[in-house]
Amino acid sequence: MGGFVERPVVAAGSHPGATSFEADRRALVVVVAAPAVDGKANEAVRRAVAEAFGVRARDVTVVSGERSRDKVLEIDGADAARLAELLNG
């Protein structure tokens, strides 16, 4: 069963330390330590989102925004309740 995140996921830039999630009810903000070079930040976002949803990283696809801070992801097996939980903090 596939899921589609209709709200953008924002990779808020490279920050040292652990990956974190924030929500503003409009977007899921994913902060990663990986630099936005050679797809490293996108891969870190995919892995972080996969872990948050309990799916494999290969089940998370960047649908749009691969070279932007604002991204839309498709998550195969996404749970709508988990998305709501993350968005509502």
C-alpha positions as CSV (number, residue, x, y, z in Angstrom):
1,M,0.0,0.0,0.0
2,G,1.5,3.3,-1.0
3,G,1.3,6.6,0.7
4,F,1.9,10.1,-0.6
5,V,3.0,13.0,1.5
6,E,1.1,15.9,0.1
7,R,2.7,18.4,2.4
8,P,6.3,19.4,1.6
9,V,9.2,18.0,3.5
10,V,11.7,20.8,4.0
11,A,15.4,19.8,4.5
12,A,16.3,22.8,6.6
13,G,20.0,22.6,5.8
14,S,23.0,20.9,7.1
15,H,23.5,21.0,10.8
16,P,26.0,19.1,12.9
17,G,24.5,16.5,15.2
18,A,21.5,14.2,15.0
19,T,18.7,14.3,12.6
20,S,15.6,16.0,13.9
21,F,12.0,16.6,12.9
22,E,9.9,19.7,13.5
23,A,6.4,20.4,12.4
24,D,4.5,23.6,11.6
25,R,1.3,21.8,10.5
26,R,2.1,22.8,6.9
27,A,5.3,20.9,6.4
28,L,7.5,18.3,8.1
29,V,10.8,19.9,8.6
30,V,13.7,17.4,8.5
31,V,17.1,18.7,9.7
32,V,20.0,16.5,8.7
33,A,23.8,16.7,9.3
34,A,24.7,15.7,5.7
35,P,25.8,18.5,3.4
36,A,23.8,19.4,0.3
37,V,26.5,18.0,-2.0
38,D,26.3,15.1,-4.4
39,G,22.8,14.1,-3.1
40,K,24.1,13.4,0.4
41,A,21.4,15.6,2.1
42,N,18.6,14.0,0.0
43,E,19.8,10.5,1.0
44,A,19.9,11.6,4.7
45,V,16.4,13.0,4.4
46,R,15.2,9.8,2.8
47,R,16.7,7.7,5.5
48,A,15.4,9.9,8.3
49,V,11.9,9.9,6.9
50,A,12.0,6.1,6.3
51,E,13.0,5.5,9.9
52,A,10.3,7.8,11.2
53,F,7.7,5.9,9.2
54,G,9.1,2.5,9.8
55,V,9.8,1.7,6.1
56,R,13.0,1.1,4.1
57,A,14.9,4.1,2.7
58,R,14.3,2.7,-0.8
59,D,10.5,3.1,-0.1
60,V,11.0,6.9,0.1
61,T,11.2,8.7,-3.2
62,V,11.8,12.4,-3.8
63,V,9.0,13.3,-6.2
64,S,9.9,17.0,-6.5
65,G,12.5,19.3,-5.1
66,E,15.6,17.2,-5.4
67,R,17.7,20.4,-5.7
68,S,15.5,22.5,-3.4
69,R,15.0,22.8,0.3
70,D,11.3,22.2,-0.3
71,K,10.6,18.6,-1.3
72,V,7.6,16.4,-1.8
73,L,8.2,12.7,-1.0
74,E,6.4,9.6,-1.9
75,I,6.5,7.0,0.9
76,D,5.5,3.4,0.0
77,G,3.7,2.0,3.0
78,A,3.3,5.4,4.8
79,D,0.8,5.5,7.6
80,A,-1.4,8.6,7.5
81,A,-1.8,8.5,11.3
82,R,2.0,8.7,11.7
83,L,2.2,11.7,9.3
84,A,-0.5,13.5,11.3
85,E,1.4,12.7,14.5
86,L,4.6,14.1,13.1
87,L,2.9,17.2,11.7
88,N,1.1,18.0,15.0
89,G,4.3,17.6,17.0
